[in-house]
Amino acid sequence: MAVNVPVEFWDESTWVRYFREELGAFHAALAGFLEARQEVLGRLSGDLAQVLRGGDRDLALQMLLGGVRQECVDRGVIEQSCFPESSAARFFREKLGFEVSLDALNKLINALKAGKMPQELGKITERETEMVKTLKEVKRLLDEVYRRLSVEMVPKRYEVRDARDLVVAYEEVLNTGLRLLPLYNPFTFFLYSLRLTPKPYLRLMYGEKLFDGGVAALMEKYGVKIGLRIAPGLGKELDEELGFIGHLDDTVGDLVVQIIARLYEVFGEQEFEVFVDKYQEHIAHFCRVVPLWKAKIEGGVVRMWKIPDSLTGSPYAYHDESYHEFLERAAPLAFLGLL
Protein backbone atom coordinates (compact mmCIF):
# COMPACT_ATOMS: atom_id res chain seq x y z
CA MET A 1 0.00 0.00 0.00
CA ALA A 2 1.67 3.18 -1.16
CA VAL A 3 0.25 6.05 0.87
CA ASN A 4 2.07 9.34 0.59
CA VAL A 5 2.31 10.79 4.10
CA PRO A 6 4.70 13.73 3.78
CA VAL A 7 5.01 14.53 7.47
CA GLU A 8 8.31 15.07 9.26
CA PHE A 9 7.20 13.72 12.62
CA TRP A 10 10.80 13.79 13.88
CA ASP A 11 10.99 17.59 13.44
CA GLU A 12 9.61 19.56 16.38
CA SER A 13 8.61 22.45 14.14
CA THR A 14 6.02 20.11 12.59
CA TRP A 15 4.46 19.54 16.00
CA VAL A 16 4.55 23.24 16.84
CA ARG A 17 2.88 24.16 13.56
CA TYR A 18 0.12 21.59 14.03
CA PHE A 19 -0.80 22.43 17.60
CA ARG A 20 -0.22 26.19 17.38
CA GLU A 21 -1.51 26.92 13.88
CA GLU A 22 -3.61 24.11 12.42
CA LEU A 23 -5.39 22.60 15.41
CA GLY A 24 -4.97 25.95 17.13
CA ALA A 25 -6.85 27.83 14.40
CA PHE A 26 -9.75 25.42 14.72
CA HIS A 27 -9.77 25.75 18.51
CA ALA A 28 -9.76 29.55 18.33
CA ALA A 29 -12.56 29.62 15.75
CA LEU A 30 -14.70 27.09 17.62
CA ALA A 31 -14.26 28.73 21.02
CA GLY A 32 -14.98 32.14 19.49
CA PHE A 33 -18.09 30.90 17.70
CA LEU A 34 -19.52 29.26 20.83
CA GLU A 35 -18.85 32.45 22.81
CA ALA A 36 -20.52 34.56 20.10
CA ARG A 37 -23.54 32.24 20.03
CA GLN A 38 -23.89 32.48 23.81
CA GLU A 39 -23.52 36.25 23.68
CA VAL A 40 -26.28 36.55 21.08
CA LEU A 41 -28.54 34.30 23.15
CA GLY A 42 -27.95 36.68 26.05
CA ARG A 43 -28.76 39.74 23.97
CA LEU A 44 -32.00 38.15 22.76
CA SER A 45 -32.99 36.65 26.11
CA GLY A 46 -35.74 39.12 27.00
CA ASP A 47 -39.29 38.97 25.72
CA LEU A 48 -39.30 39.16 21.94
CA ALA A 49 -41.53 42.24 21.98
CA GLN A 50 -38.89 44.13 23.97
CA VAL A 51 -36.01 42.78 21.87
CA LEU A 52 -37.71 44.07 18.71
CA ARG A 53 -37.88 47.55 20.19
CA GLY A 54 -34.09 47.59 20.69
CA GLY A 55 -30.93 47.55 18.61
CA ASP A 56 -31.12 43.82 17.84
CA ARG A 57 -34.43 44.02 15.98
CA ASP A 58 -32.98 43.17 12.56
CA LEU A 59 -30.82 40.39 14.00
CA ALA A 60 -33.82 38.76 15.69
CA LEU A 61 -36.05 39.02 12.62
CA GLN A 62 -33.37 37.53 10.36
CA MET A 63 -32.91 34.60 12.70
CA LEU A 64 -36.60 33.92 13.31
CA LEU A 65 -38.18 34.70 9.94
CA GLY A 66 -35.32 34.55 7.43
CA GLY A 67 -36.51 32.69 4.33
CA VAL A 68 -40.13 32.27 5.48
CA ARG A 69 -42.55 31.61 2.61
CA GLN A 70 -44.33 34.79 1.55
CA GLU A 71 -47.71 33.05 1.28
CA CYS A 72 -47.50 32.22 5.00
CA VAL A 73 -46.83 35.87 5.80
CA ASP A 74 -49.75 36.95 3.61
CA ARG A 75 -52.09 34.50 5.38
CA GLY A 76 -50.76 35.50 8.78
CA VAL A 77 -50.37 31.85 9.73
CA ILE A 78 -46.94 30.39 10.48
CA GLU A 79 -46.39 26.62 10.50
CA GLN A 80 -43.23 24.50 10.36
CA SER A 81 -43.83 23.96 6.63
CA CYS A 82 -43.49 27.71 6.09
CA PHE A 83 -39.71 27.42 6.42
CA PRO A 84 -37.89 25.80 3.47
CA GLU A 85 -35.00 23.50 4.31
CA SER A 86 -32.49 26.09 3.12
CA SER A 87 -34.04 28.99 5.03
CA ALA A 88 -32.05 31.01 7.55
CA ALA A 89 -34.73 30.51 10.19
CA ARG A 90 -34.47 26.71 10.00
CA PHE A 91 -30.69 26.92 10.12
CA PHE A 92 -30.71 29.00 13.29
CA ARG A 93 -33.33 26.80 14.91
CA GLU A 94 -32.22 23.30 13.85
CA LYS A 95 -28.44 23.80 13.70
CA LEU A 96 -27.61 26.61 16.08
CA GLY A 97 -30.46 26.13 18.55
CA PHE A 98 -32.28 29.49 18.62
CA GLU A 99 -35.79 28.32 19.51
CA VAL A 100 -39.09 30.20 19.61
CA SER A 101 -42.61 28.81 19.69
CA LEU A 102 -44.91 28.84 16.67
CA ASP A 103 -47.42 30.70 18.80
CA ALA A 104 -44.91 33.52 19.33
CA LEU A 105 -44.07 33.58 15.61
CA ASN A 106 -47.75 33.85 14.68
CA LYS A 107 -48.23 36.71 17.12
CA LEU A 108 -45.10 38.35 15.70
CA ILE A 109 -46.20 38.08 12.07
CA ASN A 110 -49.62 39.55 12.78
CA ALA A 111 -48.14 42.31 14.95
CA LEU A 112 -45.75 43.26 12.14
CA LYS A 113 -48.63 43.29 9.64
CA ALA A 114 -50.74 45.43 11.96
CA GLY A 115 -47.83 47.75 12.72
CA LYS A 116 -48.47 47.48 16.45
CA MET A 117 -46.26 45.52 18.81
CA PRO A 118 -47.85 44.01 21.96
CA GLN A 119 -46.13 44.08 25.34
CA GLU A 120 -45.37 40.36 25.25
CA LEU A 121 -44.76 37.83 22.47
CA GLY A 122 -42.67 35.07 24.01
CA LYS A 123 -38.98 34.38 24.40
CA ILE A 124 -36.17 33.02 22.27
CA THR A 125 -34.75 30.05 24.15
CA GLU A 126 -31.66 27.92 23.73
CA ARG A 127 -32.14 24.52 22.13
CA GLU A 128 -29.37 21.94 22.57
CA THR A 129 -29.21 20.66 18.99
CA GLU A 130 -27.09 17.68 18.01
CA MET A 131 -24.73 20.03 16.17
CA VAL A 132 -24.26 22.32 19.15
CA LYS A 133 -23.87 19.35 21.49
CA THR A 134 -21.15 17.86 19.27
CA LEU A 135 -19.32 21.17 18.92
CA LYS A 136 -19.35 21.66 22.69
CA GLU A 137 -17.90 18.18 23.15
CA VAL A 138 -15.16 18.96 20.60
CA LYS A 139 -14.42 22.18 22.49
CA ARG A 140 -14.13 20.21 25.74
CA LEU A 141 -11.66 17.79 24.14
CA LEU A 142 -9.64 20.65 22.64
CA ASP A 143 -9.51 22.44 25.98
CA GLU A 144 -8.11 19.27 27.53
CA VAL A 145 -5.48 18.92 24.78
CA TYR A 146 -4.18 22.42 25.39
CA ARG A 147 -4.37 22.03 29.16
CA ARG A 148 -2.09 19.01 28.82
CA LEU A 149 0.26 21.02 26.61
CA SER A 150 0.21 23.98 29.03
CA VAL A 151 -0.70 26.27 26.14
CA GLU A 152 -3.25 29.04 26.57
CA MET A 153 -5.38 29.46 23.47
CA VAL A 154 -7.28 32.72 22.94
CA PRO A 155 -10.75 32.45 21.32
CA LYS A 156 -11.23 34.42 18.14
CA ARG A 157 -13.45 37.44 18.64
CA TYR A 158 -16.55 37.59 16.43
CA GLU A 159 -18.65 40.74 16.48
CA VAL A 160 -22.24 39.86 15.63
CA ARG A 161 -24.23 42.79 14.25
CA ASP A 162 -26.58 40.76 12.08
CA ALA A 163 -27.38 37.11 11.47
CA ARG A 164 -24.85 36.79 8.68
CA ASP A 165 -22.00 37.51 11.10
CA LEU A 166 -22.86 34.41 13.13
CA VAL A 167 -23.14 32.36 9.95
CA VAL A 168 -19.66 33.53 8.92
CA ALA A 169 -18.29 32.46 12.31
CA TYR A 170 -19.92 29.04 11.92
CA GLU A 171 -18.49 28.69 8.41
CA GLU A 172 -15.02 29.42 9.74
CA VAL A 173 -15.44 26.63 12.29
CA LEU A 174 -16.37 24.24 9.49
CA ASN A 175 -13.54 25.36 7.22
CA THR A 176 -10.82 25.10 9.87
CA GLY A 177 -12.28 21.79 11.02
CA LEU A 178 -12.42 20.37 7.50
CA ARG A 179 -8.75 21.17 6.99
CA LEU A 180 -7.96 18.95 9.99
CA LEU A 181 -9.48 15.76 8.59
CA PRO A 182 -6.96 13.02 7.71
CA LEU A 183 -7.60 13.30 3.99
CA TYR A 184 -6.51 16.95 3.97
CA ASN A 185 -4.02 17.17 6.83
CA PRO A 186 -0.88 14.98 6.75
CA PHE A 187 -0.17 15.38 10.45
CA THR A 188 -3.70 14.41 11.42
CA PHE A 189 -3.29 11.40 9.12
CA PHE A 190 -0.11 10.53 10.98
CA LEU A 191 -1.77 10.74 14.40
CA TYR A 192 -4.82 8.87 13.13
CA SER A 193 -2.64 6.06 11.75
CA LEU A 194 -1.30 5.55 15.27
CA ARG A 195 -4.77 4.78 16.60
CA LEU A 196 -4.40 1.00 16.34
CA THR A 197 -2.00 -0.46 13.75
CA PRO A 198 0.32 -3.49 13.62
CA LYS A 199 3.85 -2.45 14.50
CA PRO A 200 5.39 -4.08 11.36
CA TYR A 201 3.12 -1.97 9.17
CA LEU A 202 4.03 1.24 10.95
CA ARG A 203 7.68 0.31 10.52
CA LEU A 204 7.04 -0.26 6.80
CA MET A 205 5.25 3.07 6.35
CA TYR A 206 7.35 5.32 8.59
CA GLY A 207 10.63 3.47 8.98
CA GLU A 208 12.65 2.78 12.10
CA LYS A 209 12.74 6.49 12.88
CA LEU A 210 9.24 6.27 14.38
CA PHE A 211 10.61 4.02 17.12
CA ASP A 212 13.74 6.07 17.74
CA GLY A 213 14.24 7.17 21.33
CA GLY A 214 14.53 10.82 20.35
CA VAL A 215 11.26 10.70 18.41
CA ALA A 216 9.54 8.93 21.31
CA ALA A 217 10.72 11.71 23.64
CA LEU A 218 9.46 14.37 21.21
CA MET A 219 6.08 12.67 20.91
CA GLU A 220 5.81 12.39 24.68
CA LYS A 221 6.63 16.09 25.04
CA TYR A 222 3.40 16.75 23.12
CA GLY A 223 1.43 14.18 25.07
CA VAL A 224 1.48 11.47 22.40
CA LYS A 225 2.28 8.06 23.86
CA ILE A 226 1.89 4.80 21.97
CA GLY A 227 2.14 1.29 23.30
CA LEU A 228 1.01 -2.30 22.79
CA ARG A 229 -2.79 -2.44 22.57
CA ILE A 230 -3.48 -5.92 21.19
CA ALA A 231 -1.10 -8.83 21.75
CA PRO A 232 -1.43 -11.76 19.32
CA GLY A 233 -0.43 -14.28 21.98
CA LEU A 234 2.85 -15.34 20.38
CA GLY A 235 5.02 -14.79 23.43
CA LYS A 236 6.29 -11.56 24.98
CA GLU A 237 9.04 -10.80 22.45
CA LEU A 238 6.93 -11.52 19.35
CA ASP A 239 3.93 -9.75 20.83
CA GLU A 240 6.05 -6.60 21.20
CA GLU A 241 7.27 -6.86 17.61
CA LEU A 242 4.10 -8.00 15.83
CA GLY A 243 1.25 -6.72 17.98
CA PHE A 244 -1.11 -3.83 17.35
CA ILE A 245 0.18 -0.64 18.90
CA GLY A 246 -1.60 2.65 19.31
CA HIS A 247 -2.35 5.69 21.43
CA LEU A 248 -2.63 4.98 25.12
CA ASP A 249 -5.99 5.91 26.60
CA ASP A 250 -6.57 9.53 27.55
CA THR A 251 -3.32 10.81 26.02
CA VAL A 252 -3.19 13.79 23.67
CA GLY A 253 -3.03 11.47 20.68
CA ASP A 254 -6.14 9.65 21.88
CA LEU A 255 -7.91 12.99 22.40
CA VAL A 256 -7.06 14.11 18.85
CA VAL A 257 -8.48 10.85 17.46
CA GLN A 258 -11.67 11.51 19.45
CA ILE A 259 -11.83 15.05 18.05
CA ILE A 260 -11.55 13.75 14.49
CA ALA A 261 -14.29 11.20 15.15
CA ARG A 262 -16.57 14.03 16.33
CA LEU A 263 -15.68 16.09 13.27
CA TYR A 264 -16.86 13.25 11.05
CA GLU A 265 -20.17 13.52 12.94
CA VAL A 266 -20.27 17.24 12.14
CA PHE A 267 -19.61 16.74 8.43
CA GLY A 268 -21.74 13.62 8.11
CA GLU A 269 -21.15 10.40 6.24
CA GLN A 270 -20.18 12.13 3.00
CA GLU A 271 -16.74 13.27 4.16
CA PHE A 272 -16.00 9.89 5.70
CA GLU A 273 -17.01 8.18 2.45
CA VAL A 274 -14.69 10.49 0.49
CA PHE A 275 -11.82 9.35 2.72
CA VAL A 276 -12.75 5.67 2.32
CA ASP A 277 -13.13 6.03 -1.46
CA LYS A 278 -9.68 7.59 -1.68
CA TYR A 279 -8.11 4.37 -0.39
CA GLN A 280 -10.72 1.91 -1.64
CA GLU A 281 -8.23 -0.12 -3.67
CA HIS A 282 -6.22 -0.82 -0.51
CA ILE A 283 -9.12 -2.02 1.63
CA ALA A 284 -11.54 -3.58 -0.85
CA HIS A 285 -10.06 -7.08 -0.61
CA PHE A 286 -10.32 -7.23 3.15
CA CYS A 287 -13.84 -5.81 3.13
CA ARG A 288 -14.93 -8.35 0.50
CA VAL A 289 -13.65 -11.24 2.59
CA VAL A 290 -15.27 -10.13 5.83
CA PRO A 291 -17.93 -7.45 5.19
CA LEU A 292 -19.37 -7.39 8.72
CA TRP A 293 -17.30 -9.02 11.41
CA LYS A 294 -15.93 -9.22 14.89
CA ALA A 295 -12.56 -10.72 15.73
CA LYS A 296 -10.72 -12.23 18.66
CA ILE A 297 -6.96 -12.85 18.67
CA GLU A 298 -5.57 -15.55 20.91
CA GLY A 299 -2.54 -17.80 20.71
CA GLY A 300 -1.53 -16.53 17.29
CA VAL A 301 -4.94 -17.43 15.83
CA VAL A 302 -7.58 -14.94 14.73
CA ARG A 303 -11.16 -16.08 15.00
CA MET A 304 -13.54 -13.89 13.01
CA TRP A 305 -17.31 -13.91 13.32
CA LYS A 306 -19.67 -12.63 10.66
CA ILE A 307 -22.49 -10.65 12.20
CA PRO A 308 -25.77 -12.57 11.69
CA ASP A 309 -28.39 -11.38 9.25
CA SER A 310 -31.07 -9.57 11.26
CA LEU A 311 -33.73 -10.58 8.74
CA THR A 312 -33.06 -14.30 8.53
CA GLY A 313 -31.70 -14.69 12.04
CA SER A 314 -28.97 -16.95 10.73
CA PRO A 315 -26.43 -17.99 13.38
CA TYR A 316 -22.96 -16.52 13.71
CA ALA A 317 -20.54 -17.93 11.15
CA TYR A 318 -16.84 -17.85 11.83
CA HIS A 319 -13.52 -18.92 10.46
CA ASP A 320 -10.01 -19.09 11.87
CA GLU A 321 -6.81 -17.93 10.26
CA SER A 322 -3.28 -17.35 11.42
CA TYR A 323 -2.36 -13.99 12.86
CA HIS A 324 0.17 -13.49 10.05
CA GLU A 325 -2.52 -13.98 7.38
CA PHE A 326 -4.84 -11.60 9.19
CA LEU A 327 -2.05 -9.08 9.60
CA GLU A 328 -1.28 -9.01 5.90
CA ARG A 329 -4.84 -8.17 4.95
CA ALA A 330 -6.00 -6.09 7.91
CA ALA A 331 -2.96 -3.83 8.33
CA PRO A 332 -3.92 -1.27 5.62
CA LEU A 333 -7.38 -0.93 7.15
CA ALA A 334 -5.90 -0.40 10.60
CA PHE A 335 -3.36 2.12 9.30
CA LEU A 336 -6.19 4.19 7.82
CA GLY A 337 -8.03 4.17 11.14
CA LEU A 338 -10.86 2.05 9.74
CA LEU A 339 -10.40 -1.11 11.78
C-alpha positions as CSV (number, residue, x, y, z in Angstrom):
1,M,0.0,0.0,0.0
2,A,1.7,3.2,-1.2
3,V,0.3,6.1,0.9
4,N,2.1,9.3,0.6
5,V,2.3,10.8,4.1
6,P,4.7,13.7,3.8
7,V,5.0,14.5,7.5
8,E,8.3,15.1,9.3
9,F,7.2,13.7,12.6
10,W,10.8,13.8,13.9
11,D,11.0,17.6,13.4
12,E,9.6,19.6,16.4
13,S,8.6,22.4,14.1
14,T,6.0,20.1,12.6
15,W,4.5,19.5,16.0
16,V,4.6,23.2,16.8
17,R,2.9,24.2,13.6
18,Y,0.1,21.6,14.0
19,F,-0.8,22.4,17.6
20,R,-0.2,26.2,17.4
21,E,-1.5,26.9,13.9
22,E,-3.6,24.1,12.4
23,L,-5.4,22.6,15.4
24,G,-5.0,25.9,17.1
25,A,-6.8,27.8,14.4
26,F,-9.7,25.4,14.7
27,H,-9.8,25.8,18.5
28,A,-9.8,29.5,18.3
29,A,-12.6,29.6,15.8
30,L,-14.7,27.1,17.6
31,A,-14.3,28.7,21.0
32,G,-15.0,32.1,19.5
33,F,-18.1,30.9,17.7
34,L,-19.5,29.3,20.8
35,E,-18.9,32.4,22.8
36,A,-20.5,34.6,20.1
37,R,-23.5,32.2,20.0
38,Q,-23.9,32.5,23.8
39,E,-23.5,36.3,23.7
40,V,-26.3,36.6,21.1
41,L,-28.5,34.3,23.2
42,G,-28.0,36.7,26.1
43,R,-28.8,39.7,24.0
44,L,-32.0,38.1,22.8
45,S,-33.0,36.6,26.1
46,G,-35.7,39.1,27.0
47,D,-39.3,39.0,25.7
48,L,-39.3,39.2,21.9
49,A,-41.5,42.2,22.0
50,Q,-38.9,44.1,24.0
51,V,-36.0,42.8,21.9
52,L,-37.7,44.1,18.7
53,R,-37.9,47.6,20.2
54,G,-34.1,47.6,20.7
55,G,-30.9,47.6,18.6
56,D,-31.1,43.8,17.8
57,R,-34.4,44.0,16.0
58,D,-33.0,43.2,12.6
59,L,-30.8,40.4,14.0
60,A,-33.8,38.8,15.7
61,L,-36.0,39.0,12.6
62,Q,-33.4,37.5,10.4
63,M,-32.9,34.6,12.7
64,L,-36.6,33.9,13.3
65,L,-38.2,34.7,9.9
66,G,-35.3,34.5,7.4
67,G,-36.5,32.7,4.3
68,V,-40.1,32.3,5.5
69,R,-42.6,31.6,2.6
70,Q,-44.3,34.8,1.5
71,E,-47.7,33.1,1.3
72,C,-47.5,32.2,5.0
73,V,-46.8,35.9,5.8
74,D,-49.7,36.9,3.6
75,R,-52.1,34.5,5.4
76,G,-50.8,35.5,8.8
77,V,-50.4,31.8,9.7
78,I,-46.9,30.4,10.5
79,E,-46.4,26.6,10.5
80,Q,-43.2,24.5,10.4
81,S,-43.8,24.0,6.6
82,C,-43.5,27.7,6.1
83,F,-39.7,27.4,6.4
84,P,-37.9,25.8,3.5
85,E,-35.0,23.5,4.3
86,S,-32.5,26.1,3.1
87,S,-34.0,29.0,5.0
88,A,-32.1,31.0,7.5
89,A,-34.7,30.5,10.2
90,R,-34.5,26.7,10.0
91,F,-30.7,26.9,10.1
92,F,-30.7,29.0,13.3
93,R,-33.3,26.8,14.9
94,E,-32.2,23.3,13.8
95,K,-28.4,23.8,13.7
96,L,-27.6,26.6,16.1
97,G,-30.5,26.1,18.5
98,F,-32.3,29.5,18.6
99,E,-35.8,28.3,19.5
100,V,-39.1,30.2,19.6
101,S,-42.6,28.8,19.7
102,L,-44.9,28.8,16.7
103,D,-47.4,30.7,18.8
104,A,-44.9,33.5,19.3
105,L,-44.1,33.6,15.6
106,N,-47.8,33.8,14.7
107,K,-48.2,36.7,17.1
108,L,-45.1,38.4,15.7
109,I,-46.2,38.1,12.1
110,N,-49.6,39.5,12.8
111,A,-48.1,42.3,15.0
112,L,-45.8,43.3,12.1
113,K,-48.6,43.3,9.6
114,A,-50.7,45.4,12.0
115,G,-47.8,47.8,12.7
116,K,-48.5,47.5,16.4
117,M,-46.3,45.5,18.8
118,P,-47.8,44.0,22.0
119,Q,-46.1,44.1,25.3
120,E,-45.4,40.4,25.2
121,L,-44.8,37.8,22.5
122,G,-42.7,35.1,24.0
123,K,-39.0,34.4,24.4
124,I,-36.2,33.0,22.3
125,T,-34.8,30.1,24.1
126,E,-31.7,27.9,23.7
127,R,-32.1,24.5,22.1
128,E,-29.4,21.9,22.6
129,T,-29.2,20.7,19.0
130,E,-27.1,17.7,18.0
131,M,-24.7,20.0,16.2
132,V,-24.3,22.3,19.2
133,K,-23.9,19.3,21.5
134,T,-21.2,17.9,19.3
135,L,-19.3,21.2,18.9
136,K,-19.3,21.7,22.7
137,E,-17.9,18.2,23.1
138,V,-15.2,19.0,20.6
139,K,-14.4,22.2,22.5
140,R,-14.1,20.2,25.7
141,L,-11.7,17.8,24.1
142,L,-9.6,20.7,22.6
143,D,-9.5,22.4,26.0
144,E,-8.1,19.3,27.5
145,V,-5.5,18.9,24.8
146,Y,-4.2,22.4,25.4
147,R,-4.4,22.0,29.2
148,R,-2.1,19.0,28.8
149,L,0.3,21.0,26.6
150,S,0.2,24.0,29.0
151,V,-0.7,26.3,26.1
152,E,-3.2,29.0,26.6
153,M,-5.4,29.5,23.5
154,V,-7.3,32.7,22.9
155,P,-10.7,32.5,21.3
156,K,-11.2,34.4,18.1
157,R,-13.5,37.4,18.6
158,Y,-16.6,37.6,16.4
159,E,-18.6,40.7,16.5
160,V,-22.2,39.9,15.6
161,R,-24.2,42.8,14.2
162,D,-26.6,40.8,12.1
163,A,-27.4,37.1,11.5
164,R,-24.9,36.8,8.7
165,D,-22.0,37.5,11.1
166,L,-22.9,34.4,13.1
167,V,-23.1,32.4,9.9
168,V,-19.7,33.5,8.9
169,A,-18.3,32.5,12.3
170,Y,-19.9,29.0,11.9
171,E,-18.5,28.7,8.4
172,E,-15.0,29.4,9.7
173,V,-15.4,26.6,12.3
174,L,-16.4,24.2,9.5
175,N,-13.5,25.4,7.2
176,T,-10.8,25.1,9.9
177,G,-12.3,21.8,11.0
178,L,-12.4,20.4,7.5
179,R,-8.7,21.2,7.0
180,L,-8.0,19.0,10.0
181,L,-9.5,15.8,8.6
182,P,-7.0,13.0,7.7
183,L,-7.6,13.3,4.0
184,Y,-6.5,17.0,4.0
185,N,-4.0,17.2,6.8
186,P,-0.9,15.0,6.7
187,F,-0.2,15.4,10.4
188,T,-3.7,14.4,11.4
189,F,-3.3,11.4,9.1
190,F,-0.1,10.5,11.0
191,L,-1.8,10.7,14.4
192,Y,-4.8,8.9,13.1
193,S,-2.6,6.1,11.8
194,L,-1.3,5.5,15.3
195,R,-4.8,4.8,16.6
196,L,-4.4,1.0,16.3
197,T,-2.0,-0.5,13.8
198,P,0.3,-3.5,13.6
199,K,3.9,-2.5,14.5
200,P,5.4,-4.1,11.4
201,Y,3.1,-2.0,9.2
202,L,4.0,1.2,10.9
203,R,7.7,0.3,10.5
204,L,7.0,-0.3,6.8
205,M,5.3,3.1,6.3
206,Y,7.4,5.3,8.6
207,G,10.6,3.5,9.0
208,E,12.6,2.8,12.1
209,K,12.7,6.5,12.9
210,L,9.2,6.3,14.4
211,F,10.6,4.0,17.1
212,D,13.7,6.1,17.7
213,G,14.2,7.2,21.3
214,G,14.5,10.8,20.4
215,V,11.3,10.7,18.4
216,A,9.5,8.9,21.3
217,A,10.7,11.7,23.6
218,L,9.5,14.4,21.2
219,M,6.1,12.7,20.9
220,E,5.8,12.4,24.7
221,K,6.6,16.1,25.0
222,Y,3.4,16.8,23.1
223,G,1.4,14.2,25.1
224,V,1.5,11.5,22.4
225,K,2.3,8.1,23.9
226,I,1.9,4.8,22.0
227,G,2.1,1.3,23.3
228,L,1.0,-2.3,22.8
229,R,-2.8,-2.4,22.6
230,I,-3.5,-5.9,21.2
231,A,-1.1,-8.8,21.8
232,P,-1.4,-11.8,19.3
233,G,-0.4,-14.3,22.0
234,L,2.9,-15.3,20.4
235,G,5.0,-14.8,23.4
236,K,6.3,-11.6,25.0
237,E,9.0,-10.8,22.4
238,L,6.9,-11.5,19.3
239,D,3.9,-9.7,20.8
240,E,6.0,-6.6,21.2
241,E,7.3,-6.9,17.6
242,L,4.1,-8.0,15.8
243,G,1.3,-6.7,18.0
244,F,-1.1,-3.8,17.4
245,I,0.2,-0.6,18.9
246,G,-1.6,2.6,19.3
247,H,-2.4,5.7,21.4
248,L,-2.6,5.0,25.1
249,D,-6.0,5.9,26.6
250,D,-6.6,9.5,27.5
251,T,-3.3,10.8,26.0
252,V,-3.2,13.8,23.7
253,G,-3.0,11.5,20.7
254,D,-6.1,9.6,21.9
255,L,-7.9,13.0,22.4
256,V,-7.1,14.1,18.9
257,V,-8.5,10.9,17.5
258,Q,-11.7,11.5,19.4
259,I,-11.8,15.0,18.0
260,I,-11.5,13.8,14.5
261,A,-14.3,11.2,15.1
262,R,-16.6,14.0,16.3
263,L,-15.7,16.1,13.3
264,Y,-16.9,13.3,11.1
265,E,-20.2,13.5,12.9
266,V,-20.3,17.2,12.1
267,F,-19.6,16.7,8.4
268,G,-21.7,13.6,8.1
269,E,-21.1,10.4,6.2
270,Q,-20.2,12.1,3.0
271,E,-16.7,13.3,4.2
272,F,-16.0,9.9,5.7
273,E,-17.0,8.2,2.5
274,V,-14.7,10.5,0.5
275,F,-11.8,9.3,2.7
276,V,-12.7,5.7,2.3
277,D,-13.1,6.0,-1.5
278,K,-9.7,7.6,-1.7
279,Y,-8.1,4.4,-0.4
280,Q,-10.7,1.9,-1.6
281,E,-8.2,-0.1,-3.7
282,H,-6.2,-0.8,-0.5
283,I,-9.1,-2.0,1.6
284,A,-11.5,-3.6,-0.9
285,H,-10.1,-7.1,-0.6
286,F,-10.3,-7.2,3.1
287,C,-13.8,-5.8,3.1
288,R,-14.9,-8.4,0.5
289,V,-13.6,-11.2,2.6
290,V,-15.3,-10.1,5.8
291,P,-17.9,-7.5,5.2
292,L,-19.4,-7.4,8.7
293,W,-17.3,-9.0,11.4
294,K,-15.9,-9.2,14.9
295,A,-12.6,-10.7,15.7
296,K,-10.7,-12.2,18.7
297,I,-7.0,-12.8,18.7
298,E,-5.6,-15.5,20.9
299,G,-2.5,-17.8,20.7
300,G,-1.5,-16.5,17.3
301,V,-4.9,-17.4,15.8
302,V,-7.6,-14.9,14.7
303,R,-11.2,-16.1,15.0
304,M,-13.5,-13.9,13.0
305,W,-17.3,-13.9,13.3
306,K,-19.7,-12.6,10.7
307,I,-22.5,-10.7,12.2
308,P,-25.8,-12.6,11.7
309,D,-28.4,-11.4,9.3
310,S,-31.1,-9.6,11.3
311,L,-33.7,-10.6,8.7
312,T,-33.1,-14.3,8.5
313,G,-31.7,-14.7,12.0
314,S,-29.0,-16.9,10.7
315,P,-26.4,-18.0,13.4
316,Y,-23.0,-16.5,13.7
317,A,-20.5,-17.9,11.2
318,Y,-16.8,-17.9,11.8
319,H,-13.5,-18.9,10.5
320,D,-10.0,-19.1,11.9
321,E,-6.8,-17.9,10.3
322,S,-3.3,-17.4,11.4
323,Y,-2.4,-14.0,12.9
324,H,0.2,-13.5,10.0
325,E,-2.5,-14.0,7.4
326,F,-4.8,-11.6,9.2
327,L,-2.0,-9.1,9.6
328,E,-1.3,-9.0,5.9
329,R,-4.8,-8.2,4.9
330,A,-6.0,-6.1,7.9
331,A,-3.0,-3.8,8.3
332,P,-3.9,-1.3,5.6
333,L,-7.4,-0.9,7.1
334,A,-5.9,-0.4,10.6
335,F,-3.4,2.1,9.3
336,L,-6.2,4.2,7.8
337,G,-8.0,4.2,11.1
338,L,-10.9,2.0,9.7
339,L,-10.4,-1.1,11.8
